[in-house]
Amino acid sequence: MTTIEQTKLVAQVPCPNCWHTFRPTDIRFISEHPSLQGDPTAGPAEGLRFRSSRFDLQGNGIDPEDRVCTRVACPRCHIEMPRALLEADTRFLSVVGAPGSGKTCLLGAASWSLREYAGEYGCTWVDVDPRLNALLHTYESGLFIPGSHAPKKPAKTEMGGANLYNQMNVGGRVQITPRPMYFRVGTRLSGTSILTLYDNAGEHFLPGPDNAEPLHTGHLGRANALIFVFDPTQARHAGGVSRQELILIEAMARVRRYAGINQAAKLAVPLIVVLTKADVWAKDSGMDLSTRPSAAGGLIGLDQDRIKEVSNTSRRIFHETAPEIVQSIAAFSDHVLWLPCSALGREVDPLSRDALSIKPQWAEVPFLAAMDLMLRAKSKT
């Protein structure tokens, strides 16, 4: 006899797009029947969102045309969201970086490395829904799948393009939000959590009237941890540091504004400074990133002593070479990690690159460290 295991739901669900908080029973299902296409909020090309009163044995809604519907959406903005958010605690992580800082390559390399090496850190790290992480998969393929094209810095359409952003009509007003990426992270001690990750185009953090819409970067005020991607090699060029510092200062100002805290107050959430392209500069600084910093025990199996040592060394290096960044970060947070990494493992010509020769170094570590810090903070509440 087949038995159906009852699914335990969370008490409240935060929408990762419009931040409306609702009970799981208020979720909207997305119709699968062709005659029920078109939704007044989600748009004419989207299936009708509806509150179901009929369900199958797996808890899927049944639409008015008797079609079983497995996809769900927020009851306010009607944007599709993973059903897993109804079933597990959600942590939010925001990634910020200047244009050209290596953020796109870092995300692709980190995601690929996490799929391959998460077990060494005593955890599991998988997509919640591959469809909703499709853009991230293109970044991965461009780096690691032979014959694929390298991930390119998106054109200006990425500031509001369909691949990177969701569009919603709430209260008669069209609004744009970045498409989150979702991962299911499991550990032996803390169980399963959903990591919701946000990535904006760096241009969104350049001050100006075109960036006044808060929903573009409103996730910063909700983040449980922040990652700032800094390219040390840009500091060697005139204006390189000041440009990245400008992005950092603007992003931190928005964090304070969206979170409703004093503009002089330090952030309570951890900040991880990711120092990219370490294959170019780290060896000269005496750091060896050839082995992963995994260790037994802890929520996430990280060698905390090694992480701390590398962080302190990195901070000392950039206190000398980029004091503007170090001083700015010190003004923002007392909870900072400085972590070097290389998305490619070596300098590569994108026109003749052999995907199989790419060997990321520590690309996954900032994200594991962020998850570890978020889980530790949760365990204390």
Contacts in CASP RR format, 6 or more apart in sequence:
PFRMAT RR
TARGET T0000
AUTHOR 0000-0000-0000
METHOD contacts of the structure
MODEL  1
MTTIEQTKLVAQVPCPNCWHTFRPTDIRFISEHPSLQGDPTAGPAEGLRF
RSSRFDLQGNGIDPEDRVCTRVACPRCHIEMPRALLEADTRFLSVVGAPG
SGKTCLLGAASWSLREYAGEYGCTWVDVDPRLNALLHTYESGLFIPGSHA
PKKPAKTEMGGANLYNQMNVGGRVQITPRPMYFRVGTRLSGTSILTLYDN
AGEHFLPGPDNAEPLHTGHLGRANALIFVFDPTQARHAGGVSRQELILIE
AMARVRRYAGINQAAKLAVPLIVVLTKADVWAKDSGMDLSTRPSAAGGLI
GLDQDRIKEVSNTSRRIFHETAPEIVQSIAAFSDHVLWLPCSALGREVDP
LSRDALSIKPQWAEVPFLAAMDLMLRAKSKT
4 57 0 8 1.000
4 58 0 8 1.000
7 59 0 8 1.000
7 87 0 8 1.000
8 87 0 8 1.000
9 24 0 8 1.000
9 86 0 8 1.000
9 87 0 8 1.000
10 24 0 8 1.000
10 85 0 8 1.000
10 86 0 8 1.000
10 87 0 8 1.000
10 88 0 8 1.000
10 89 0 8 1.000
11 23 0 8 1.000
12 21 0 8 1.000
12 22 0 8 1.000
12 23 0 8 1.000
13 21 0 8 1.000
13 22 0 8 1.000
13 23 0 8 1.000
13 24 0 8 1.000
13 27 0 8 1.000
13 85 0 8 1.000
13 86 0 8 1.000
14 20 0 8 1.000
14 21 0 8 1.000
14 85 0 8 1.000
14 90 0 8 1.000
14 222 0 8 1.000
15 21 0 8 1.000
15 22 0 8 1.000
15 74 0 8 1.000
15 76 0 8 1.000
15 77 0 8 1.000
15 79 0 8 1.000
15 81 0 8 1.000
16 81 0 8 1.000
16 85 0 8 1.000
16 90 0 8 1.000
16 92 0 8 1.000
16 180 0 8 1.000
16 196 0 8 1.000
16 219 0 8 1.000
17 74 0 8 1.000
17 77 0 8 1.000
17 79 0 8 1.000
17 81 0 8 1.000
17 166 0 8 1.000
17 168 0 8 1.000
17 177 0 8 1.000
17 180 0 8 1.000
18 74 0 8 1.000
18 76 0 8 1.000
18 77 0 8 1.000
18 79 0 8 1.000
18 168 0 8 1.000
18 170 0 8 1.000
18 175 0 8 1.000
18 177 0 8 1.000
18 215 0 8 1.000
19 222 0 8 1.000
20 74 0 8 1.000
20 75 0 8 1.000
20 76 0 8 1.000
20 77 0 8 1.000
22 74 0 8 1.000
22 75 0 8 1.000
22 76 0 8 1.000
24 86 0 8 1.000
26 51 0 8 1.000
26 75 0 8 1.000
27 51 0 8 1.000
27 72 0 8 1.000
27 73 0 8 1.000
27 74 0 8 1.000
27 75 0 8 1.000
27 86 0 8 1.000
28 49 0 8 1.000
28 50 0 8 1.000
28 51 0 8 1.000
28 72 0 8 1.000
28 73 0 8 1.000
28 74 0 8 1.000
28 75 0 8 1.000
28 78 0 8 1.000
29 49 0 8 1.000
29 50 0 8 1.000
29 51 0 8 1.000
29 52 0 8 1.000
29 60 0 8 1.000
29 61 0 8 1.000
29 63 0 8 1.000
29 69 0 8 1.000
29 71 0 8 1.000
29 72 0 8 1.000
29 73 0 8 1.000
30 46 0 8 1.000
30 47 0 8 1.000
30 48 0 8 1.000
30 49 0 8 1.000
30 69 0 8 1.000
30 71 0 8 1.000
30 72 0 8 1.000
30 73 0 8 1.000
30 80 0 8 1.000
31 37 0 8 1.000
31 47 0 8 1.000
31 48 0 8 1.000
31 49 0 8 1.000
31 50 0 8 1.000
31 63 0 8 1.000
31 64 0 8 1.000
31 65 0 8 1.000
31 67 0 8 1.000
31 69 0 8 1.000
32 47 0 8 1.000
32 63 0 8 1.000
32 67 0 8 1.000
32 68 0 8 1.000
32 69 0 8 1.000
32 70 0 8 1.000
32 71 0 8 1.000
33 63 0 8 1.000
33 64 0 8 1.000
33 65 0 8 1.000
33 67 0 8 1.000
35 65 0 8 1.000
36 47 0 8 1.000
36 48 0 8 1.000
36 63 0 8 1.000
36 64 0 8 1.000
36 65 0 8 1.000
36 67 0 8 1.000
37 44 0 8 1.000
37 45 0 8 1.000
37 46 0 8 1.000
37 47 0 8 1.000
37 48 0 8 1.000
38 44 0 8 1.000
38 45 0 8 1.000
38 46 0 8 1.000
38 47 0 8 1.000
38 48 0 8 1.000
39 46 0 8 1.000
39 47 0 8 1.000
39 48 0 8 1.000
39 49 0 8 1.000
39 78 0 8 1.000
40 169 0 8 1.000
41 49 0 8 1.000
41 77 0 8 1.000
41 78 0 8 1.000
41 168 0 8 1.000
41 169 0 8 1.000
41 170 0 8 1.000
42 49 0 8 1.000
42 73 0 8 1.000
42 78 0 8 1.000
42 79 0 8 1.000
42 168 0 8 1.000
42 169 0 8 1.000
43 169 0 8 1.000
46 78 0 8 1.000
48 63 0 8 1.000
49 73 0 8 1.000
49 75 0 8 1.000
49 78 0 8 1.000
50 63 0 8 1.000
50 64 0 8 1.000
51 75 0 8 1.000
52 61 0 8 1.000
52 62 0 8 1.000
52 63 0 8 1.000
52 69 0 8 1.000
54 61 0 8 1.000
54 62 0 8 1.000
55 61 0 8 1.000
55 62 0 8 1.000
56 62 0 8 1.000
56 68 0 8 1.000
60 68 0 8 1.000
60 69 0 8 1.000
60 70 0 8 1.000
61 68 0 8 1.000
61 69 0 8 1.000
62 68 0 8 1.000
62 69 0 8 1.000
63 69 0 8 1.000
70 83 0 8 1.000
71 80 0 8 1.000
71 83 0 8 1.000
72 80 0 8 1.000
72 81 0 8 1.000
72 83 0 8 1.000
72 86 0 8 1.000
73 79 0 8 1.000
73 80 0 8 1.000
73 81 0 8 1.000
74 81 0 8 1.000
76 170 0 8 1.000
77 168 0 8 1.000
77 170 0 8 1.000
78 168 0 8 1.000
79 166 0 8 1.000
79 168 0 8 1.000
79 177 0 8 1.000
80 132 0 8 1.000
82 128 0 8 1.000
82 129 0 8 1.000
82 132 0 8 1.000
82 182 0 8 1.000
82 194 0 8 1.000
84 128 0 8 1.000
84 129 0 8 1.000
84 182 0 8 1.000
84 184 0 8 1.000
84 194 0 8 1.000
85 182 0 8 1.000
85 194 0 8 1.000
85 196 0 8 1.000
88 184 0 8 1.000
88 192 0 8 1.000
88 193 0 8 1.000
88 194 0 8 1.000
89 193 0 8 1.000
89 194 0 8 1.000
89 378 0 8 1.000
90 193 0 8 1.000
90 194 0 8 1.000
90 195 0 8 1.000
90 196 0 8 1.000
91 193 0 8 1.000
91 194 0 8 1.000
91 195 0 8 1.000
91 196 0 8 1.000
91 224 0 8 1.000
91 225 0 8 1.000
91 371 0 8 1.000
91 374 0 8 1.000
91 375 0 8 1.000
91 378 0 8 1.000
92 196 0 8 1.000
92 198 0 8 1.000
92 219 0 8 1.000
92 222 0 8 1.000
92 223 0 8 1.000
92 224 0 8 1.000
92 225 0 8 1.000
93 195 0 8 1.000
93 196 0 8 1.000
93 197 0 8 1.000
93 198 0 8 1.000
93 223 0 8 1.000
93 224 0 8 1.000
93 225 0 8 1.000
93 226 0 8 1.000
93 227 0 8 1.000
93 367 0 8 1.000
93 370 0 8 1.000
93 371 0 8 1.000
93 374 0 8 1.000
94 197 0 8 1.000
94 198 0 8 1.000
94 219 0 8 1.000
94 220 0 8 1.000
94 223 0 8 1.000
94 225 0 8 1.000
94 226 0 8 1.000
94 227 0 8 1.000
95 103 0 8 1.000
95 107 0 8 1.000
95 197 0 8 1.000
95 198 0 8 1.000
95 199 0 8 1.000
95 200 0 8 1.000
95 227 0 8 1.000
95 229 0 8 1.000
96 200 0 8 1.000
96 202 0 8 1.000
96 205 0 8 1.000
96 220 0 8 1.000
96 226 0 8 1.000
96 227 0 8 1.000
96 228 0 8 1.000
96 229 0 8 1.000
96 247 0 8 1.000
96 248 0 8 1.000
96 251 0 8 1.000
97 103 0 8 1.000
97 202 0 8 1.000
97 205 0 8 1.000
97 228 0 8 1.000
97 229 0 8 1.000
97 230 0 8 1.000
97 244 0 8 1.000
97 247 0 8 1.000
97 248 0 8 1.000
97 251 0 8 1.000
98 202 0 8 1.000
98 205 0 8 1.000
98 229 0 8 1.000
98 230 0 8 1.000
98 231 0 8 1.000
98 234 0 8 1.000
98 243 0 8 1.000
98 244 0 8 1.000
98 246 0 8 1.000
98 247 0 8 1.000
99 153 0 8 1.000
99 201 0 8 1.000
99 202 0 8 1.000
99 203 0 8 1.000
100 153 0 8 1.000
100 231 0 8 1.000
100 234 0 8 1.000
101 229 0 8 1.000
101 230 0 8 1.000
101 231 0 8 1.000
101 234 0 8 1.000
101 244 0 8 1.000
101 276 0 8 1.000
102 229 0 8 1.000
102 231 0 8 1.000
102 276 0 8 1.000
102 277 0 8 1.000
102 343 0 8 1.000
103 199 0 8 1.000
103 202 0 8 1.000
103 229 0 8 1.000
103 276 0 8 1.000
104 139 0 8 1.000
104 151 0 8 1.000
104 153 0 8 1.000
105 139 0 8 1.000
105 143 0 8 1.000
105 151 0 8 1.000
105 276 0 8 1.000
105 343 0 8 1.000
105 344 0 8 1.000
106 229 0 8 1.000
106 274 0 8 1.000
106 276 0 8 1.000
106 341 0 8 1.000
106 343 0 8 1.000
106 363 0 8 1.000
107 136 0 8 1.000
107 139 0 8 1.000
107 199 0 8 1.000
108 136 0 8 1.000
108 139 0 8 1.000
108 140 0 8 1.000
108 143 0 8 1.000
108 151 0 8 1.000
108 343 0 8 1.000
108 363 0 8 1.000
109 143 0 8 1.000
109 343 0 8 1.000
109 344 0 8 1.000
109 358 0 8 1.000
109 360 0 8 1.000
109 363 0 8 1.000
110 343 0 8 1.000
110 360 0 8 1.000
110 363 0 8 1.000
110 364 0 8 1.000
110 366 0 8 1.000
110 367 0 8 1.000
111 133 0 8 1.000
111 136 0 8 1.000
111 139 0 8 1.000
111 140 0 8 1.000
112 140 0 8 1.000
112 143 0 8 1.000
112 144 0 8 1.000
112 360 0 8 1.000
113 360 0 8 1.000
113 363 0 8 1.000
113 364 0 8 1.000
114 125 0 8 1.000
114 183 0 8 1.000
114 364 0 8 1.000
114 367 0 8 1.000
114 368 0 8 1.000
115 125 0 8 1.000
115 126 0 8 1.000
117 292 0 8 1.000
117 294 0 8 1.000
117 364 0 8 1.000
118 124 0 8 1.000
118 125 0 8 1.000
118 364 0 8 1.000
120 292 0 8 1.000
120 294 0 8 1.000
121 292 0 8 1.000
121 294 0 8 1.000
121 300 0 8 1.000
121 301 0 8 1.000
121 302 0 8 1.000
121 368 0 8 1.000
122 187 0 8 1.000
122 188 0 8 1.000
122 294 0 8 1.000
122 297 0 8 1.000
122 300 0 8 1.000
122 301 0 8 1.000
123 185 0 8 1.000
123 186 0 8 1.000
123 187 0 8 1.000
123 300 0 8 1.000
123 301 0 8 1.000
123 368 0 8 1.000
123 371 0 8 1.000
124 184 0 8 1.000
124 185 0 8 1.000
124 186 0 8 1.000
124 187 0 8 1.000
125 183 0 8 1.000
125 184 0 8 1.000
125 185 0 8 1.000
125 186 0 8 1.000
126 183 0 8 1.000
126 184 0 8 1.000
127 133 0 8 1.000
127 182 0 8 1.000
127 183 0 8 1.000
127 184 0 8 1.000
128 182 0 8 1.000
128 183 0 8 1.000
128 184 0 8 1.000
128 194 0 8 1.000
129 182 0 8 1.000
130 137 0 8 1.000
132 179 0 8 1.000
132 180 0 8 1.000
132 181 0 8 1.000
132 182 0 8 1.000
133 181 0 8 1.000
133 182 0 8 1.000
133 183 0 8 1.000
134 163 0 8 1.000
135 163 0 8 1.000
135 164 0 8 1.000
135 179 0 8 1.000
135 181 0 8 1.000
136 181 0 8 1.000
138 151 0 8 1.000
139 151 0 8 1.000
141 148 0 8 1.000
142 148 0 8 1.000
142 149 0 8 1.000
142 150 0 8 1.000
142 151 0 8 1.000
142 355 0 8 1.000
143 150 0 8 1.000
143 151 0 8 1.000
143 343 0 8 1.000
143 344 0 8 1.000
143 355 0 8 1.000
143 358 0 8 1.000
144 355 0 8 1.000
144 358 0 8 1.000
145 355 0 8 1.000
146 354 0 8 1.000
146 355 0 8 1.000
146 356 0 8 1.000
147 355 0 8 1.000
148 355 0 8 1.000
150 350 0 8 1.000
150 353 0 8 1.000
154 163 0 8 1.000
154 164 0 8 1.000
154 201 0 8 1.000
158 164 0 8 1.000
158 201 0 8 1.000
159 201 0 8 1.000
159 203 0 8 1.000
159 204 0 8 1.000
160 176 0 8 1.000
163 179 0 8 1.000
164 178 0 8 1.000
164 179 0 8 1.000
164 201 0 8 1.000
165 176 0 8 1.000
165 177 0 8 1.000
165 178 0 8 1.000
165 179 0 8 1.000
166 176 0 8 1.000
166 177 0 8 1.000
166 178 0 8 1.000
166 179 0 8 1.000
167 174 0 8 1.000
167 175 0 8 1.000
167 176 0 8 1.000
168 174 0 8 1.000
168 175 0 8 1.000
168 177 0 8 1.000
169 175 0 8 1.000
175 213 0 8 1.000
175 215 0 8 1.000
176 213 0 8 1.000
176 215 0 8 1.000
176 216 0 8 1.000
177 215 0 8 1.000
177 216 0 8 1.000
177 219 0 8 1.000
178 198 0 8 1.000
178 199 0 8 1.000
178 200 0 8 1.000
178 216 0 8 1.000
178 217 0 8 1.000
178 219 0 8 1.000
180 196 0 8 1.000
180 197 0 8 1.000
180 198 0 8 1.000
180 219 0 8 1.000
181 196 0 8 1.000
181 197 0 8 1.000
181 198 0 8 1.000
181 199 0 8 1.000
182 194 0 8 1.000
182 195 0 8 1.000
182 196 0 8 1.000
182 197 0 8 1.000
183 194 0 8 1.000
183 195 0 8 1.000
183 197 0 8 1.000
184 192 0 8 1.000
184 193 0 8 1.000
184 194 0 8 1.000
184 195 0 8 1.000
185 192 0 8 1.000
185 193 0 8 1.000
185 194 0 8 1.000
185 195 0 8 1.000
185 371 0 8 1.000
186 192 0 8 1.000
186 193 0 8 1.000
187 299 0 8 1.000
187 300 0 8 1.000
187 375 0 8 1.000
189 298 0 8 1.000
189 299 0 8 1.000
190 299 0 8 1.000
190 375 0 8 1.000
190 378 0 8 1.000
190 379 0 8 1.000
193 371 0 8 1.000
193 375 0 8 1.000
195 371 0 8 1.000
197 367 0 8 1.000
198 219 0 8 1.000
198 223 0 8 1.000
200 216 0 8 1.000
200 217 0 8 1.000
202 247 0 8 1.000
203 211 0 8 1.000
204 211 0 8 1.000
204 216 0 8 1.000
204 217 0 8 1.000
205 211 0 8 1.000
205 217 0 8 1.000
205 246 0 8 1.000
205 247 0 8 1.000
205 250 0 8 1.000
205 251 0 8 1.000
205 254 0 8 1.000
206 246 0 8 1.000
206 247 0 8 1.000
206 250 0 8 1.000
207 246 0 8 1.000
207 250 0 8 1.000
211 217 0 8 1.000
214 254 0 8 1.000
214 258 0 8 1.000
217 251 0 8 1.000
217 254 0 8 1.000
217 258 0 8 1.000
218 254 0 8 1.000
218 258 0 8 1.000
220 226 0 8 1.000
220 251 0 8 1.000
220 254 0 8 1.000
220 255 0 8 1.000
220 258 0 8 1.000
220 259 0 8 1.000
221 254 0 8 1.000
221 255 0 8 1.000
221 258 0 8 1.000
221 259 0 8 1.000
221 260 0 8 1.000
222 258 0 8 1.000
222 259 0 8 1.000
223 255 0 8 1.000
223 269 0 8 1.000
224 269 0 8 1.000
224 374 0 8 1.000
224 377 0 8 1.000
225 269 0 8 1.000
225 270 0 8 1.000
225 271 0 8 1.000
225 272 0 8 1.000
225 370 0 8 1.000
225 373 0 8 1.000
225 374 0 8 1.000
226 251 0 8 1.000
226 255 0 8 1.000
226 267 0 8 1.000
226 269 0 8 1.000
226 270 0 8 1.000
226 271 0 8 1.000
226 272 0 8 1.000
227 271 0 8 1.000
227 272 0 8 1.000
227 274 0 8 1.000
227 366 0 8 1.000
227 367 0 8 1.000
227 370 0 8 1.000
228 248 0 8 1.000
228 251 0 8 1.000
228 271 0 8 1.000
228 272 0 8 1.000
228 273 0 8 1.000
228 274 0 8 1.000
228 329 0 8 1.000
229 274 0 8 1.000
229 276 0 8 1.000
230 244 0 8 1.000
230 248 0 8 1.000
230 273 0 8 1.000
230 274 0 8 1.000
230 275 0 8 1.000
230 276 0 8 1.000
230 322 0 8 1.000
230 325 0 8 1.000
231 244 0 8 1.000
231 276 0 8 1.000
231 277 0 8 1.000
232 275 0 8 1.000
232 276 0 8 1.000
232 277 0 8 1.000
232 280 0 8 1.000
232 281 0 8 1.000
232 318 0 8 1.000
232 321 0 8 1.000
232 322 0 8 1.000
233 277 0 8 1.000
233 280 0 8 1.000
233 281 0 8 1.000
234 240 0 8 1.000
234 241 0 8 1.000
234 243 0 8 1.000
234 244 0 8 1.000
235 241 0 8 1.000
235 244 0 8 1.000
235 321 0 8 1.000
235 322 0 8 1.000
241 322 0 8 1.000
241 324 0 8 1.000
241 325 0 8 1.000
242 324 0 8 1.000
244 325 0 8 1.000
245 324 0 8 1.000
245 325 0 8 1.000
245 328 0 8 1.000
248 325 0 8 1.000
248 328 0 8 1.000
248 329 0 8 1.000
248 332 0 8 1.000
249 328 0 8 1.000
252 267 0 8 1.000
252 328 0 8 1.000
252 332 0 8 1.000
253 263 0 8 1.000
255 267 0 8 1.000
256 262 0 8 1.000
256 263 0 8 1.000
256 265 0 8 1.000
256 267 0 8 1.000
257 263 0 8 1.000
261 267 0 8 1.000
266 331 0 8 1.000
266 332 0 8 1.000
266 333 0 8 1.000
266 334 0 8 1.000
267 332 0 8 1.000
267 333 0 8 1.000
267 335 0 8 1.000
268 335 0 8 1.000
269 333 0 8 1.000
269 335 0 8 1.000
269 377 0 8 1.000
270 333 0 8 1.000
270 335 0 8 1.000
270 336 0 8 1.000
270 337 0 8 1.000
270 370 0 8 1.000
270 373 0 8 1.000
270 374 0 8 1.000
270 377 0 8 1.000
271 329 0 8 1.000
271 332 0 8 1.000
271 333 0 8 1.000
271 335 0 8 1.000
271 336 0 8 1.000
271 337 0 8 1.000
272 336 0 8 1.000
272 337 0 8 1.000
272 339 0 8 1.000
272 366 0 8 1.000
272 369 0 8 1.000
272 370 0 8 1.000
273 314 0 8 1.000
273 325 0 8 1.000
273 329 0 8 1.000
273 336 0 8 1.000
273 337 0 8 1.000
273 338 0 8 1.000
273 339 0 8 1.000
274 339 0 8 1.000
274 340 0 8 1.000
274 341 0 8 1.000
274 366 0 8 1.000
275 314 0 8 1.000
275 318 0 8 1.000
275 338 0 8 1.000
275 339 0 8 1.000
275 340 0 8 1.000
275 341 0 8 1.000
276 341 0 8 1.000
276 342 0 8 1.000
276 343 0 8 1.000
277 342 0 8 1.000
277 343 0 8 1.000
278 287 0 8 1.000
278 289 0 8 1.000
278 340 0 8 1.000
278 341 0 8 1.000
278 342 0 8 1.000
278 361 0 8 1.000
278 362 0 8 1.000
279 342 0 8 1.000
279 344 0 8 1.000
279 345 0 8 1.000
279 346 0 8 1.000
279 347 0 8 1.000
279 361 0 8 1.000
280 342 0 8 1.000
280 347 0 8 1.000
282 289 0 8 1.000
282 340 0 8 1.000
282 342 0 8 1.000
285 313 0 8 1.000
285 314 0 8 1.000
285 317 0 8 1.000
286 313 0 8 1.000
287 310 0 8 1.000
287 313 0 8 1.000
287 314 0 8 1.000
287 340 0 8 1.000
289 340 0 8 1.000
289 341 0 8 1.000
289 342 0 8 1.000
289 361 0 8 1.000
289 362 0 8 1.000
290 361 0 8 1.000
292 362 0 8 1.000
292 364 0 8 1.000
292 365 0 8 1.000
293 302 0 8 1.000
293 303 0 8 1.000
293 306 0 8 1.000
293 307 0 8 1.000
293 310 0 8 1.000
293 362 0 8 1.000
293 365 0 8 1.000
294 301 0 8 1.000
294 302 0 8 1.000
294 303 0 8 1.000
295 301 0 8 1.000
295 302 0 8 1.000
295 303 0 8 1.000
295 304 0 8 1.000
295 306 0 8 1.000
298 372 0 8 1.000
299 372 0 8 1.000
299 375 0 8 1.000
299 376 0 8 1.000
299 379 0 8 1.000
300 368 0 8 1.000
300 369 0 8 1.000
300 371 0 8 1.000
300 372 0 8 1.000
300 375 0 8 1.000
301 368 0 8 1.000
301 372 0 8 1.000
302 365 0 8 1.000
302 368 0 8 1.000
302 369 0 8 1.000
302 372 0 8 1.000
307 337 0 8 1.000
307 339 0 8 1.000
307 365 0 8 1.000
307 369 0 8 1.000
310 338 0 8 1.000
310 339 0 8 1.000
310 340 0 8 1.000
311 336 0 8 1.000
311 337 0 8 1.000
311 338 0 8 1.000
311 339 0 8 1.000
312 338 0 8 1.000
314 338 0 8 1.000
314 339 0 8 1.000
314 340 0 8 1.000
315 326 0 8 1.000
315 336 0 8 1.000
315 338 0 8 1.000
318 325 0 8 1.000
318 326 0 8 1.000
318 338 0 8 1.000
319 326 0 8 1.000
329 336 0 8 1.000
330 336 0 8 1.000
335 373 0 8 1.000
337 366 0 8 1.000
337 369 0 8 1.000
339 362 0 8 1.000
339 365 0 8 1.000
339 366 0 8 1.000
339 369 0 8 1.000
340 362 0 8 1.000
341 360 0 8 1.000
341 361 0 8 1.000
341 362 0 8 1.000
341 363 0 8 1.000
341 365 0 8 1.000
341 366 0 8 1.000
342 360 0 8 1.000
342 361 0 8 1.000
342 362 0 8 1.000
342 363 0 8 1.000
343 360 0 8 1.000
343 363 0 8 1.000
344 358 0 8 1.000
344 359 0 8 1.000
344 360 0 8 1.000
345 358 0 8 1.000
345 359 0 8 1.000
345 360 0 8 1.000
345 361 0 8 1.000
346 357 0 8 1.000
346 359 0 8 1.000
348 357 0 8 1.000
348 358 0 8 1.000
END
